[in-house]
């Protein structure tokens, strides 16, 4: 297994002015991974829309309540509410989703954070940055990684080569001495870590990789689930996907195997269900491994807010947890719902729809202003 970095930064790529978040992972890709071949399980969409589909996969961050959504008008980015009303006028070059009350925006080549009134968090600008998580945000200045809090205060000065997101009060960092440490929110080094990869803490545990094999550590840095798996995902809803002999199963936080290794492809649990693939079709299982929605779809996404994306006849719609089609498949591509809205693509046009399938905002190329 070839491991790259385990840290996430904001890239400079653009789709209709939106920021693209570049997250380098060995796990949890939006469209999933075939364990035995390590390649994307992609949906079948026309070739001229692959670029849109790939770039839209950036919209994966958890939003806060009453969140705002980035939109592009006249090549500038602003923010609408769930009714499609413009709350922050489009004045930024790029913009990302809100996370913990703050969103990353760019003006030229630098990045800054704004609140839901469009006010900046501080007077600083950054070369690269990440969304807020656990009250902290990774920022890069002069090529080095540090952290700010939600008041915009620099609580850990930029001094590291790389860094992870904070979760459960801790994060991993890679020092200029080429050592990996577990640190707290004061920047105190709690423990040196020997791992090639370390993920963010989820439900008190973090994925680590040692000698190409996956296991989990606790917030004290102790290895509590041995590094014996070929592949693993973060814990979600009490279970984690783990792979042995190219087949996926699920363990609980004690390391006990509760759903046997049997899946060529499956994903993490979300809304009580996990996606799995069988004979090239996607369906959903519950936490006991029972098939709840049969594998009938060429493509499906994880459930979020009670709905999941599915592809029918090369078009995308949404089903509910009973497997009923509730939003007709008329879209070429789309993302999961974030709070009330989902970003969709139809005929090369970006739109936000609500959970009833009603379009609340659309950007028609060439429309008159």
C-alpha positions in Angstrom: 0.0 0.0 0.0 1.5 3.3 -1.0 0.7 6.0 1.5 1.0 9.7 0.8 0.4 12.5 3.3 -2.4 12.4 5.9 -3.1 16.1 6.0 -5.6 18.3 4.2 -5.2 21.7 2.7 -7.2 24.0 0.5 -6.1 23.8 -3.1 -6.2 26.4 -5.8 -8.5 24.6 -8.2 -11.8 26.1 -9.1 -15.2 25.0 -10.1 -17.5 27.9 -10.9 -15.4 29.9 -8.4 -15.8 27.5 -5.5 -12.8 26.3 -3.6 -11.8 22.8 -4.1 -10.6 21.0 -0.9 -7.7 18.7 -1.6 -7.7 16.0 1.0 -5.0 13.3 0.6 -6.2 10.1 2.2 -5.8 6.4 1.8 -9.4 5.9 3.0 -13.0 7.1 2.8 -13.1 8.4 -0.8 -16.5 9.8 -1.7 -17.1 7.2 -4.4 -15.3 4.4 -2.6 -12.5 2.1 -3.4 -12.3 -1.5 -4.7 -10.1 -3.0 -2.0 -8.4 -5.4 -4.3 -7.6 -3.0 -7.1 -7.5 0.4 -5.2 -9.4 2.3 -7.8 -12.5 4.5 -7.8 -16.0 3.0 -8.2 -17.3 5.7 -10.5 -20.7 6.3 -11.9 -21.4 6.2 -15.6 -21.8 9.8 -16.7 -21.1 11.4 -20.1 -17.3 12.1 -20.5 -17.7 15.9 -20.8 -19.1 15.9 -17.3 -16.3 14.0 -15.6 -14.5 17.2 -14.7 -17.6 18.7 -13.0 -18.2 15.4 -11.1 -14.6 15.2 -9.9 -14.5 18.8 -8.7 -17.9 18.7 -7.0 -16.6 15.9 -4.8 -15.0 18.7 -2.8 -18.2 19.5 -1.0 -17.8 17.0 1.9 -17.5 19.1 5.1 -19.9 19.0 7.9 -22.0 22.2 8.1 -23.2 24.1 11.1 -26.9 24.7 11.9 -28.6 27.4 9.7 -25.6 27.0 7.4 -25.0 29.1 4.3 -24.1 27.7 0.9 -21.5 29.0 -1.6 -22.8 30.2 -5.0 -21.1 31.8 -8.0 -22.3 34.8 -9.9 -20.3 36.8 -12.4 -17.2 34.8 -11.5 -17.5 35.9 -7.8 -18.6 33.8 -4.9 -21.2 34.7 -2.3 -23.5 32.7 0.1 -27.2 31.9 0.1 -29.4 30.5 2.8 -31.6 27.4 2.6 -34.3 29.4 0.8 -31.8 30.6 -1.9 -31.7 34.1 -0.6 -28.3 35.8 -1.0 -27.0 36.6 2.5 -23.4 37.4 1.7 -22.9 39.2 -1.6 -20.6 37.6 -4.2 -17.4 39.5 -3.8 -14.8 36.7 -3.2 -12.8 34.9 -5.8 -13.4 31.5 -4.3 -15.3 30.1 -1.3 -15.7 26.9 0.7 -18.6 25.5 2.8 -19.1 26.8 6.4 -17.7 24.7 9.2 -18.2 25.6 12.9 -19.4 29.0 11.9 -16.5 30.0 9.6 -15.9 29.6 5.9 -12.7 29.8 3.9 -12.7 32.4 1.1 -9.9 33.6 -1.2 -9.0 37.1 -2.5 -6.3 36.6 -5.0 -3.8 34.0 -3.9 -4.5 34.2 -0.2 -7.1 32.6 2.1 -9.1 34.1 4.9 -12.0 33.0 7.1 -15.4 34.8 7.2 -18.4 34.4 9.5 -22.1 34.3 8.4 -22.1 38.1 8.2 -19.1 38.1 5.8 -16.8 39.5 8.5 -13.2 38.3 8.6 -12.0 36.4 11.6 -8.7 38.4 11.8 -6.4 40.5 9.7 -4.2 37.5 8.7 -4.2 35.8 5.3 -2.8 32.3 4.7 -1.1 30.4 1.9 -3.1 27.3 2.7 -5.7 26.4 5.3 -8.3 23.9 6.3 -11.9 24.2 7.7 -12.5 24.4 11.4 -12.8 21.2 13.3 -13.0 20.7 17.0 -12.6 24.5 17.5 -9.3 24.7 15.7 -8.2 25.3 12.1 -4.9 24.4 10.4 -3.2 27.3 8.6 0.0 27.6 6.6 2.2 30.7 6.6 5.7 30.8 5.1 5.4 27.1 4.3 4.8 26.0 7.9 1.8 24.7 9.6 0.1 26.2 12.7 -3.3 26.5 14.2 -5.8 29.2 15.1 -8.9 29.1 17.3 -12.4 30.3 16.5 -11.5 33.8 17.8 -8.8 34.0 15.1 -6.1 33.8 17.7 -2.9 32.0 16.7 -2.7 29.4 19.5 0.0 27.2 17.9 2.5 29.2 15.8 3.3 27.9 12.3 6.4 25.7 13.0 5.5 22.2 11.6 6.0 20.7 8.1 2.6 19.1 8.1 -0.4 18.7 10.4 -3.7 17.0 10.9 -7.2 18.2 11.9 -8.0 18.5 15.6 -10.5 16.0 17.0 -11.2 15.0 20.6 -8.8 17.8 21.7 -5.7 16.4 19.9 -4.0 16.4 16.5 -0.9 14.9 14.9 1.9 17.0 13.5 5.1 16.3 11.6 8.0 18.4 12.8 11.0 19.9 11.0 13.1 17.2 12.7 10.9 14.7 10.7 9.2 13.3 13.7 5.4 12.7 14.2 3.8 13.9 17.5 0.4 13.9 19.1 -0.3 17.4 20.4 -3.1 19.1 22.4 -4.7 22.5 21.8 -2.0 24.2 23.7 0.6 22.8 21.3 2.1 20.6 24.0 3.6 17.4 22.6 1.9 14.5 24.3 3.6 11.6 22.6 6.0 10.8 19.7 4.3 8.4 17.2 6.0 5.8 15.0 3.3 5.6 12.3 3.4 6.1 8.6 -0.1 7.5 8.6 -2.5 8.8 11.3 -6.1 9.9 10.7 -8.3 12.2 12.7 -9.9 10.9 15.9 -13.4 9.7 15.5 -15.3 8.4 18.5 -12.1 8.5 20.5 -10.0 6.4 18.1 -7.8 7.3 15.2 -6.7 5.2 12.3 -2.9 4.5 12.0 -0.8 2.6 9.6 2.4 0.8 10.5 4.3 -1.3 8.0 1.4 -1.0 5.6 -1.2 -2.4 8.0 -4.1 -0.5 9.7 -5.0 -0.3 13.4 -6.4 2.3 15.8 -4.9 4.3 18.7 -6.7 6.2 21.5 -6.3 9.9 22.4 -3.4 9.0 24.7 -1.5 7.5 21.7 -1.9 3.9 22.9 -2.5 1.2 20.2 -5.8 -0.3 21.3 -6.7 -2.2 18.0 -3.6 -3.9 16.5 -2.3 -3.0 13.1 -3.4 -6.2 11.3 -5.8 -4.9 8.6 -5.0 -4.3 4.9 -7.3 -1.3 4.9 -9.6 0.5 7.3 -11.9 3.5 7.6 -12.6 5.8 10.5 -15.1 4.9 13.1 -18.6 6.0 12.4 -21.7 5.3 14.5 -19.8 2.8 16.6 -18.4 0.7 13.8 -15.3 0.8 11.5 -14.8 -0.8 8.1 -11.8 -3.1 8.1 -10.4 -5.2 5.3 -8.8 -8.6 5.5 -7.8 -10.8 2.5 -9.4 -8.1 0.2 -12.9 -8.5 1.9 -14.5 -5.8 4.1 -16.2 -6.4 7.4 -16.9 -4.2 10.5 -15.5 -4.0 14.0 -16.7 -2.1 17.1 -14.7 0.2 19.2 -13.4 -2.8 21.3 -12.0 -4.3 18.1 -14.6 -7.1 18.0 -15.6 -8.2 14.5 -19.4 -7.7 14.4 -20.1 -8.1 10.7 -17.9 -10.7 9.0 -15.5 -10.0 6.1 -17.6 -10.5 3.0 -17.8 -7.3 1.0 -15.8 -6.5 -2.2 -16.7 -2.9 -1.5 -18.5 -1.2 1.3 -18.5 2.2 3.1 -18.8 3.6 6.6 -22.1 3.7 8.4 -24.2 6.8 8.0 -27.8 7.3 9.2 -27.7 3.7 10.4 -26.9 2.2 7.0 -23.8 1.4 5.0 -23.4 1.1 1.3 -22.1 -2.2 -0.2 -21.5 -3.5 -3.7 -22.4 -6.9 -5.1 -21.9 -7.9 -8.8 -21.2 -4.3 -9.7 -24.5 -3.0 -8.1 -24.9 -1.0 -4.9 -27.2 -1.6 -2.0 -27.4 -0.9 1.8 -27.0 -3.0 5.0 -27.8 -2.3 8.6 -25.5 -2.7 11.6 -26.3 -6.4 11.9 -25.2 -7.0 8.3 -28.8 -7.4 7.1 -29.5 -6.2 3.5 -32.1 -3.4 3.9 -32.0 -2.1 0.3 -31.0 -4.7 -2.3 -28.1 -3.9 -4.7 -30.0 -2.6 -7.6 -28.0 0.6 -8.5 -25.0 1.1 -10.7 -24.0 3.9 -8.3 -25.1 5.0 -4.9 -23.9 7.4 -2.2 -24.0 7.3 1.5 -27.2 8.2 3.4 -27.2 11.7 4.8 -30.2 13.4 6.4 -32.3 10.4 5.5 -31.6 10.5 1.7 -29.0 8.8 -0.5 -28.0 9.5 -4.1 -28.7 6.7 -6.6 -28.1 6.4 -10.4 -30.9 5.1 -12.6 -30.5 5.0 -16.4 -27.5 7.3 -16.2 -29.3 9.9 -14.2 -29.1 10.7 -10.5 -31.9 11.0 -8.0 -32.5 10.3 -4.3 -34.0 7.5 -2.3 -35.1 7.3 1.3 -34.1 4.7 3.9 -37.0 2.4 2.8 -35.6 2.4 -0.8 -38.3 4.6 -2.2 -37.4 7.1 -4.9 -38.3 10.5 -3.5 -36.4 12.8 -5.9 -36.6 11.9 -9.5 -33.4 10.9 -11.4 -32.9 13.9 -13.6 -29.4 15.0 -12.7 -26.1 14.2 -14.2 -24.2 14.4 -10.9 -24.7 15.6 -7.4 -23.5 15.7 -3.8 -25.0 14.6 -0.5 -27.4 16.9 1.3 -25.7 19.3 3.8 -28.4 20.3 6.2 -31.3 21.4 3.9 -29.6 21.6 0.4 -27.7 19.4 -2.1 -25.6 20.7 -4.9 -26.5 19.1 -8.2 -25.5 19.3 -11.9 -28.0 19.1 -14.8 -27.0 19.8 -18.4 -23.8 21.5 -17.2 -25.8 23.8 -14.9 -25.2 23.9 -11.1 -28.2 24.0 -8.8 -29.1 23.7 -5.2 -32.2 21.6 -4.4 -34.0 21.1 -1.1 -35.1 17.7 0.4 -38.4 17.9 -1.5 -36.5 18.2 -4.8 -37.3 21.9 -5.3 -34.6 24.0 -7.0 -33.9 27.0 -4.7 -30.9 28.4 -6.7 -29.4 27.8 -10.1 -26.6 29.2 -12.1 -27.4 29.1 -15.8 -24.3 29.8 -18.0 -24.9 32.7 -20.2 -28.0 34.0 -18.4 -28.6 37.7 -18.5 -28.0 39.6 -15.3 
